Amino acid sequence: MQLTAVFMQVPEGFIAFVEELPGANTQGETLEEARDNLQEAVRMVLDANREIAERSIIGKIVSKEPFNLSAP
């Protein structure tokens, strides 16, 4: 699976976000810093979503398995 990172130059540097992942956005003084920060932002969003999901299934019988999104 490949996601789309969007970078926009602004007077303060660059803003960045991932089109397919709401909440994964950041900024940086340079394009490279924005890229690095976006990696961290994506990890943080995924970790937060995982934590929310884990709390929602406490005490429930569930099955978990790895999931890979393949190309259509």
Backbone bond lengths (Angstrom), bond angles and torsions (degrees), N, CA, C in turn:
res aa  C-N    CA-C-N  psi(-1)  N-CA   C-N-CA  omega(-1)  CA-C   N-CA-C  phi
1 M - - - 1.448 - - 1.518 109.09 -
2 Q 1.296 116.00 136.21 1.451 121.20 178.34 1.524 108.17 -124.58
3 L 1.323 116.99 134.08 1.453 122.45 179.52 1.527 109.40 -104.97
4 T 1.333 116.17 169.44 1.457 120.98 -177.38 1.516 110.75 -111.66
5 A 1.323 116.90 115.16 1.466 122.48 175.16 1.517 108.20 -91.60
6 V 1.325 115.84 135.13 1.461 121.91 178.90 1.527 107.41 -116.74
7 F 1.320 116.09 130.29 1.462 122.45 178.84 1.522 108.64 -122.78
8 M 1.324 115.79 132.30 1.455 120.45 179.81 1.527 109.15 -130.14
9 Q 1.318 114.48 127.49 1.454 118.58 179.11 1.523 109.31 -78.42
10 V 1.328 115.30 133.08 1.463 123.38 176.93 1.529 106.95 -129.96
11 P 1.329 118.18 167.68 1.467 118.86 -178.06 1.529 114.11 -54.47
12 E 1.337 117.58 -31.73 1.464 121.21 -177.96 1.521 113.44 -83.30
13 G 1.321 118.26 -8.85 1.465 122.08 -177.18 1.518 110.45 143.50
14 F 1.352 116.14 -115.60 1.458 121.22 -178.91 1.515 109.88 -137.60
15 I 1.331 115.13 142.78 1.457 119.92 168.27 1.525 106.39 -109.12
16 A 1.318 115.62 153.91 1.464 119.60 -175.65 1.517 109.89 -146.88
17 F 1.342 115.05 147.40 1.456 120.43 174.65 1.514 109.44 -155.13
18 V 1.323 115.26 164.82 1.465 121.42 176.53 1.520 107.15 -106.47
19 E 1.327 116.49 120.88 1.467 121.39 -175.92 1.522 112.77 -54.38
20 E 1.323 116.78 -42.36 1.459 121.23 -171.99 1.527 114.19 -87.62
21 L 1.316 117.93 -0.89 1.467 120.32 -174.51 1.528 110.21 -132.25
22 P 1.335 117.35 87.23 1.462 119.55 179.31 1.528 111.06 -54.18
23 G 1.311 115.43 138.78 1.452 120.72 179.62 1.509 113.49 95.62
24 A 1.324 117.37 -17.04 1.472 120.64 179.21 1.520 107.60 -90.10
25 N 1.326 114.80 86.65 1.455 119.90 179.15 1.517 109.28 -143.80
26 T 1.331 115.18 156.89 1.455 120.02 -174.81 1.521 109.39 -163.86
27 Q 1.312 115.39 -169.52 1.463 121.42 176.73 1.517 109.26 -150.96
28 G 1.304 116.13 170.41 1.455 121.51 176.59 1.513 110.10 -165.49
29 E 1.316 115.99 155.23 1.467 119.84 178.42 1.521 111.14 -69.91
30 T 1.338 116.81 -30.27 1.469 121.76 178.01 1.525 108.94 -123.56
31 L 1.316 116.42 165.03 1.458 120.85 177.46 1.527 110.32 -61.49
32 E 1.322 116.43 -42.12 1.469 120.26 179.61 1.527 111.24 -62.74
33 E 1.319 117.29 -41.69 1.465 120.44 177.93 1.524 110.78 -64.64
34 A 1.326 116.90 -40.49 1.469 120.36 177.29 1.527 110.58 -62.96
35 R 1.324 117.38 -40.40 1.471 120.86 177.64 1.530 110.79 -61.82
36 D 1.324 116.07 -47.05 1.466 120.06 179.02 1.529 110.90 -61.92
37 N 1.325 116.24 -44.89 1.460 120.25 -179.89 1.523 111.76 -63.96
38 L 1.334 116.89 -33.19 1.462 120.04 179.78 1.522 110.95 -67.59
39 Q 1.328 116.86 -36.93 1.473 119.89 175.45 1.531 109.35 -57.24
40 E 1.320 115.90 -46.59 1.462 120.57 -179.58 1.528 111.20 -66.02
41 A 1.326 117.45 -40.30 1.464 121.06 179.83 1.526 111.14 -61.97
42 V 1.328 117.28 -41.96 1.466 120.81 178.78 1.527 110.09 -63.31
43 R 1.326 116.88 -45.06 1.475 119.68 177.94 1.524 111.06 -59.40
44 M 1.325 116.35 -42.73 1.468 120.62 -178.52 1.525 111.44 -64.64
45 V 1.325 117.92 -41.32 1.469 121.17 178.80 1.523 110.03 -64.68
46 L 1.333 116.61 -44.72 1.467 119.61 179.89 1.526 111.15 -64.85
47 D 1.326 117.26 -41.39 1.471 120.32 177.86 1.521 110.98 -63.46
48 A 1.322 117.78 -43.09 1.465 121.07 179.80 1.523 110.75 -64.27
49 N 1.338 116.92 -42.59 1.464 120.13 178.54 1.524 111.06 -64.30
50 R 1.325 116.60 -38.32 1.462 120.65 178.47 1.529 110.01 -64.29
51 E 1.310 116.98 -42.31 1.463 120.88 179.84 1.533 111.00 -64.23
52 I 1.311 117.45 -41.99 1.466 121.50 177.50 1.523 110.07 -61.92
53 A 1.327 116.60 -44.57 1.466 120.73 179.40 1.517 110.99 -63.53
54 E 1.331 117.02 -42.67 1.473 120.68 179.75 1.526 110.69 -60.07
55 R 1.319 117.34 -42.53 1.462 120.26 179.27 1.519 111.67 -65.44
56 S 1.339 116.67 -32.90 1.465 119.87 -176.90 1.526 112.71 -73.73
57 I 1.344 117.84 -15.76 1.475 119.11 -178.03 1.527 112.93 -110.94
58 I 1.324 116.62 7.60 1.466 119.24 178.20 1.530 109.31 -58.21
59 G 1.324 115.24 130.06 1.457 121.12 178.19 1.516 114.60 81.14
60 K 1.313 118.09 2.08 1.467 121.69 -179.85 1.522 109.51 -106.25
61 I 1.303 115.35 151.40 1.461 120.73 175.80 1.524 107.19 -85.07
62 V 1.324 115.66 118.17 1.461 120.54 -178.40 1.516 109.98 -134.43
63 S 1.286 114.82 165.46 1.462 121.50 173.29 1.520 106.83 -122.98
64 K 1.308 117.17 134.98 1.459 121.85 178.46 1.517 109.43 -121.09
65 E 1.333 115.49 145.78 1.460 120.47 175.95 1.523 109.02 -154.60
66 P 1.302 118.06 155.62 1.455 120.80 177.36 1.533 110.43 -61.46
67 F 1.302 116.25 148.59 1.459 121.39 -178.96 1.518 108.53 -135.64
68 N 1.308 116.86 123.57 1.461 122.93 176.92 1.515 108.00 -118.98
69 L 1.316 116.91 126.80 1.447 121.34 178.28 1.527 108.72 -86.85
70 S 1.311 115.79 117.23 1.457 119.91 -178.40 1.539 109.62 -98.80
71 A 1.294 114.79 163.23 1.468 120.91 179.84 1.523 109.86 -64.24
72 P 1.332 116.55 146.19 1.492 119.92 179.96 1.513 112.22 -66.18
